[in-house]
Amino acid sequence: MNFMGIGDEAGSSLDSQIRAAQELGWKHIEMRGVEVPGFPKANFHDIPDAAFDLACAKLQENGLNVYCFGSTIMNWAKSIETPFEVTVAEVRRAIPRMQRLGTKFVRIMSFKPKDSDAITPPVVFERVREVVKMFTDAGLTPVHENCMNYGGMSSAHALEMLEHCPGMKWVFDTANPIFNADRRLPAPWPKQNAWEFWTTVRDHVAHIHVKDATWIPAKNDADYNWPGEGQGQVQRILADALGRGYNAGISIEPHMVVVFHDANAKATSDEPVRQNFVEYGHRLERLIAGIKS
């Protein structure tokens, strides 16, 4: 099993991300957003070549392997109205960078759904299928995340996405079902159930994101918790995964200090974010040790 975390959950700067992994004794990292000295923060497939070169050198000097690219390809910030050329350009930038680092996995999504849509438009399948083919032709594995996207609208939508996109695998996020509507069911949609979603897609899972949360109806939002302390059924899911022989990547995404997709949640410094990340990692290790024992 390979432990890691999504880099910018430990701070914006590359130094903070590297330090957090070293404090945990982890040899892998999942790169998403990063601020390299002298360059503004951006996704790892979007930073300038000079910044990417510096990042590669620093990661290699510190013995860190990039297990997965947490890309923004077809994510919740884009819709099917976004020109497909934007997506193709992101894929073309990501592939050689993954190959250079020996990275095999890339997180993708399937566009932001319209609130009124419970059916996935055919163009979504077409675009995701083309992206999957571009990566698999290059010997790489795209993993679709259950998030705020068409494939994440329910476990049934996830299976439909997998069926239409051969070669694609799944990255299962334990907390995302807590705040996503279950669009298998009639409106007004209830929230999804993490266990139901997991058991539906688990045969296709090649990577796991661990975060935990509790839905708070009064504020129509979630509070994020330590692993195993929310409604994500983290312990149950990980126990099931390990019992079924899962031995791939487990990546932490705490969200407890800052939330990646929340423009209003910004940390004033990397230090509290890094400290939270390290504590979260230690708690996950203890939780898994307890499962194994």
ZAMARGU-4260 file (C-alpha; in steps of 0.2 Angstrom, whole numbers, plus 5000, padded with zeros to 4 digits):
<rodrens>
0) 5000/5000/5000 | 5006/5017/4996 | 5002/5032/5008 | 5002/5049/5001 | 4993/5066/5002
5) 4987/5078/4989 | 5001/5091/4989 | 4992/5107/4991 | 4982/5101/5006 | 4999/5103/5015
10) 5002/5121/5009 | 5003/5130/4993 | 5022/5130/4992 | 5032/5115/4986 | 5043/5117/5001
15) 5029/5114/5013 | 5022/5100/5003 | 5039/5091/5003 | 5042/5094/5022 | 5025/5087/5026
20) 5028/5071/5017 | 5045/5069/5025 | 5038/5072/5042 | 5026/5057/5039 | 5040/5047/5031
25) 5030/5045/5015 | 5039/5042/4999 | 5024/5047/4987 | 5015/5063/4984 | 4999/5067/4973
30) 5003/5083/4965 | 4989/5096/4962 | 4991/5114/4964 | 5009/5120/4968 | 5018/5136/4971
35) 5036/5135/4965 | 5048/5149/4970 | 5047/5163/4958 | 5031/5157/4950 | 5013/5159/4954
40) 5003/5144/4961 | 4995/5133/4947 | 4991/5115/4944 | 5006/5104/4941 | 5001/5102/4923
45) 4999/5121/4920 | 5014/5128/4929 | 5028/5135/4916 | 5041/5123/4910 | 5054/5132/4920
50) 5044/5130/4936 | 5041/5111/4932 | 5059/5108/4930 | 5063/5116/4947 | 5049/5106/4955
55) 5055/5089/4947 | 5073/5093/4953 | 5067/5097/4971 | 5056/5082/4972 | 5069/5070/4966
60) 5082/5078/4978 | 5071/5074/4992 | 5067/5056/4987 | 5048/5059/4983 | 5039/5050/4969
65) 5024/5058/4961 | 5011/5044/4962 | 4997/5053/4953 | 4993/5070/4945 | 4978/5078/4953
70) 4973/5087/4937 | 4960/5099/4933 | 4955/5090/4917 | 4936/5091/4915 | 4934/5096/4933
75) 4919/5105/4942 | 4926/5122/4936 | 4922/5117/4918 | 4906/5112/4909 | 4902/5105/4892
80) 4901/5123/4886 | 4919/5124/4889 | 4928/5122/4872 | 4935/5104/4871 | 4952/5112/4865
85) 4955/5118/4883 | 4954/5100/4889 | 4965/5093/4875 | 4978/5106/4878 | 4978/5100/4897
90) 4980/5082/4892 | 4994/5086/4880 | 5003/5095/4894 | 5001/5082/4907 | 5006/5067/4897
95) 5025/5071/4894 | 5026/5078/4912 | 5019/5061/4919 | 5031/5051/4908 | 5046/5061/4914
100) 5042/5058/4932 | 5036/5040/4930 | 5019/5044/4936 | 5006/5031/4931 | 4989/5039/4937
105) 4980/5055/4933 | 4964/5061/4942 | 4951/5066/4929 | 4933/5071/4931 | 4918/5074/4919
110) 4912/5092/4919 | 4901/5101/4931 | 4883/5095/4929 | 4868/5107/4926 | 4857/5107/4942
115) 4842/5101/4932 | 4851/5087/4923 | 4849/5069/4930 | 4854/5062/4913 | 4872/5063/4907
120) 4873/5070/4889 | 4881/5060/4876 | 4894/5073/4873 | 4901/5070/4890 | 4904/5052/4886
125) 4912/5056/4870 | 4924/5069/4878 | 4929/5058/4893 | 4931/5043/4881 | 4943/5053/4870
130) 4953/5059/4885 | 4954/5041/4892 | 4961/5035/4875 | 4974/5049/4875 | 4981/5044/4891
135) 4980/5025/4889 | 4988/5026/4872 | 5002/5034/4881 | 5003/5020/4894 | 4995/5030/4908
140) 4979/5026/4919 | 4966/5040/4921 | 4956/5038/4937 | 4939/5047/4938 | 4934/5054/4954
145) 4916/5054/4962 | 4915/5073/4964 | 4904/5087/4958 | 4904/5081/4940 | 4892/5070/4929
150) 4901/5054/4934 | 4898/5058/4952 | 4880/5062/4951 | 4877/5044/4958 | 4884/5027/4959
155) 4873/5023/4944 | 4881/5037/4934 | 4898/5031/4939 | 4895/5014/4932 | 4888/5022/4916
160) 4903/5032/4914 | 4915/5017/4917 | 4905/5007/4904 | 4906/5021/4891 | 4925/5024/4894
165) 4935/5008/4892 | 4952/5009/4901 | 4946/5021/4914 | 4948/5017/4932 | 4940/5025/4948
170) 4947/5035/4962 | 4935/5034/4976 | 4933/5049/4988 | 4926/5044/5005 | 4918/5061/5009
175) 4911/5067/4992 | 4895/5057/4994 | 4891/5067/5009 | 4888/5083/5000 | 4883/5077/4983
180) 4865/5073/4978 | 4860/5055/4974 | 4852/5058/4956 | 4847/5040/4955 | 4832/5045/4965
185) 4818/5057/4961 | 4820/5075/4965 | 4822/5083/4978 | 4837/5072/4979 | 4844/5065/4995
190) 4863/5065/4999 | 4872/5050/4993 | 4878/5036/5004 | 4897/5033/5005 | 4895/5015/5008
195) 4883/5012/4994 | 4894/5021/4982 | 4909/5012/4987 | 4902/4995/4985 | 4895/4999/4968
200) 4912/5005/4961 | 4925/4996/4972 | 4929/4983/4958 | 4935/4998/4947 | 4944/5007/4961
205) 4963/5010/4958 | 4966/5024/4970 | 4957/5031/4986 | 4956/5048/4993 | 4953/5049/5011
210) 4943/5064/5019 | 4929/5064/5031 | 4915/5076/5034 | 4898/5078/5042 | 4883/5086/5033
215) 4876/5101/5043 | 4858/5104/5036 | 4857/5121/5045 | 4871/5129/5035 | 4868/5118/5020
220) 4886/5113/5020 | 4898/5100/5027 | 4910/5102/5041 | 4926/5092/5038 | 4933/5079/5051
225) 4947/5068/5056 | 4947/5052/5047 | 4934/5040/5054 | 4925/5054/5064 | 4912/5060/5051
230) 4899/5052/5039 | 4911/5045/5026 | 4912/5028/5034 | 4930/5029/5031 | 4935/5014/5043
235) 4921/5003/5036 | 4927/5007/5018 | 4945/5005/5021 | 4942/4988/5031 | 4932/4982/5016
240) 4946/4988/5004 | 4960/4979/5013 | 4950/4964/5016 | 4947/4962/4997 | 4966/4964/4995
245) 4968/4982/4990 | 4986/4987/4990 | 4987/5003/4979 | 4987/5021/4983 | 4978/5030/4998
250) 4979/5048/4998 | 4974/5060/5011 | 4964/5076/5007 | 4960/5084/5024 | 4950/5100/5019
255) 4950/5104/5038 | 4960/5121/5036 | 4957/5126/5018 | 4945/5119/5005 | 4953/5118/4988
260) 4937/5123/4979 | 4931/5136/4991 | 4937/5153/4986 | 4933/5160/5003 | 4944/5148/5012
265) 4962/5154/5011 | 4975/5150/5024 | 4986/5165/5029 | 5002/5154/5029 | 5007/5136/5025
270) 5011/5132/5043 | 4994/5127/5050 | 4989/5118/5034 | 5005/5108/5035 | 5003/5104/5053
275) 4985/5098/5050 | 4990/5087/5036 | 5004/5079/5046 | 4992/5075/5060 | 4979/5069/5048
280) 4992/5057/5041 | 4997/5050/5057 | 4978/5047/5062 | 4975/5038/5046 | 4990/5027/5049
285) 4984/5023/5066 | 4966/5019/5059 | 4973/5007/5047 | 4985/4999/5059 | 4969/4996/5070
290) 4960/4988/5055 | 4975/4977/5052 | 4976/4971/5070
</rodrens>
